[in-house]
């Protein structure tokens, strides 16, 4: 019982980080129907940036998010503007897969050249600190990360629901043509939306880099997790991706702790297959467009 | 005794494919006939003694491959400064195999048949040593190799092979079992937990300890094998911690070892003894990754380490620093193992006055040979007959604590709690 609850705590806290990464992924899909294969690489890039800021200037990884978020936002906007926007409309969805994958490989190469392939971890000095609560250990970093994820997701929600820009994004998601007719600059929205999705990687990267050792090749594992979370949650649904991240985080932690880590990823894919069989649109994916 | 084989997850898959290719290639070569004689070169004094080596200067094993290269180069420089071997200057011919078992076969074949080197030394990793040693065997060359200690290397039953480490890699933890079982019965642990990386060079080390412990009545309360892809070991460690074992044994490589330690710190899991087969033996990386204060009391094992008391160690560290810079802590044990390969050749020449391959093979099969990595001796298939040293982190340094004859410090038990 003790190890079950301990694993549950771990799983819930870890899932916050994945929810954050996946929310950006699903946002990008929602707006542009682009499956962004570079999201994992954005996370790894952010982890390296936070790592460098800590080692070079002693900037705390949680504080470094304030610097890395605008950088990733600008990078996202730039990539959308330079590489995705010019794609021919009819096959943009397919081609964007290749383009974003190329971006991921390019980033991987750049990071390998800059940092070598040695595994790094962000060590702010308090990474192993944990509180004992009723006999259970609550790791401070994971708790901070979880709270941070909730804050970021709440901010994302407010941005989408309460601002004019958010309304423009939602309108573009629901019907790009109609939105354009009503005066929404859908090209600008697409670029900013892609930037926003990439920006979520900044916070996720800082936390990811504290929890797990990473190198330039870590994005393959990440992107496969993110894609499954996004599909499980329902493509385009931020709420769905949060629930899916919880399912994955808790599921893998429980299976690892109670059975074996060999089966943890497999179990998640079984859940994914079942959901897809019974509910092809994913947990919260709406059948109509515009689930944001 | 550091990573001895395929450590990176991606390298591993590629490695398997490459292994298959190499197996086919090796069979193909073995099927051919005609072999030039191994002792076709003259051994006249004055002509240089050429030693051919294939090393992984790029690819998965590039880091340890370069460490081995430094060891070989340093030895050659040292022996040449002393006047060479039997008056002949040593000339190394090092070629790159890019960590490919396919290329390593080509390289040794070329070194032997075209470059007509006098001697060959081994490459890095068991994966490459296996096909390479077959080539050497075929041409009647001795094969002194510092970095291929997996069971499959010895399963080939080659009589020309000599592994330049104290014991087969998978027996790396036996010395810890010796130490624990040497304690009075009432001071021995009652319960043990085993965490094993699913890797041919990690899990078997823990398996061997487990077999000894279970035979001695130490109850196994947790036993888990995890795949190398496991990014977060915290859930596994949380389940392990719940069993509250007296002793924790990790059959680990490096990243996973650091992950286990960090998770144990976070979960405040404090066993009385803790042994990690790899990862904890890295003098720089381990304190860097887990925090220097958290190293205290962790056991690991090794052959050469910066605090080694082998008589030749001080001179080795000094000439290493002169040639490559840095301090003792920056020396990879692989460099010491490669250096030791050369020391063996030197001793054979001194003892017999000859350096031909047949003499090397017959001479090394008897007697005990002092090197940086201990006093070595082998069975007829090149399996070293010694044991690694049990080392422990005490006062921020790795020191030998067992066996008693080599100990610099008494073993520290129980291990202090994690510093946090």
Contacts between the chains, C-beta under 8 A, distances in Angstrom:
chain1	res1	chain2	res2	distance
A	2	B	242	5.3
A	3	B	238	6.0
A	3	B	239	4.8
A	3	B	241	7.9
A	3	B	242	3.8
A	6	B	238	4.6
A	6	B	241	7.9
A	6	B	242	6.9
A	6	B	267	7.5
A	7	B	235	5.2
A	7	B	238	5.7
A	7	B	239	7.0
A	10	B	234	5.5
A	10	B	235	5.7
A	10	B	238	6.2
A	11	B	235	7.3
A	14	B	232	6.8
A	119	B	255	5.6
A	121	B	258	7.8
A	121	B	289	6.7
A	123	B	289	7.8
A	123	B	291	7.7
A	127	B	262	7.2
A	128	B	262	5.6
A	128	B	265	4.1
A	128	B	266	5.2
A	128	B	291	7.2
A	128	B	294	7.7
A	128	B	418	7.7
A	128	B	420	6.2
A	129	B	266	7.8
A	129	B	420	6.4
A	130	B	266	4.7
A	130	B	267	7.3
A	130	B	268	7.0
A	132	B	268	6.9
A	137	B	238	7.9
A	137	B	266	6.1
A	137	B	267	4.8
A	137	B	268	5.9
A	139	B	234	7.8
A	139	B	266	4.7
A	211	B	232	6.8
A	212	B	231	4.9
A	212	B	232	6.0
A	213	B	255	5.4
A	213	B	258	7.0
A	213	B	259	7.2
A	213	B	289	7.9
A	217	B	10	6.5
A	221	B	229	7.0
A	221	B	231	6.6
A	252	B	235	7.2
A	253	B	234	7.8
A	253	B	235	4.3
A	254	B	235	7.6
A	256	B	230	7.6
A	256	B	235	3.6
A	256	B	236	5.4
A	256	B	239	7.6
A	257	B	235	4.2
A	257	B	236	6.7
A	257	B	238	5.5
A	257	B	239	4.1
A	258	B	239	6.8
A	260	B	224	6.4
A	260	B	225	7.3
A	260	B	226	7.6
A	261	B	224	7.4
A	261	B	226	4.3
A	261	B	227	6.5
A	261	B	230	4.8
A	261	B	233	7.7
A	261	B	235	7.3
A	261	B	236	5.5
A	262	B	198	7.6
A	262	B	225	7.1
A	262	B	226	7.1
A	262	B	227	5.7
A	264	B	230	8.0
A	264	B	235	7.7
A	265	B	229	7.7
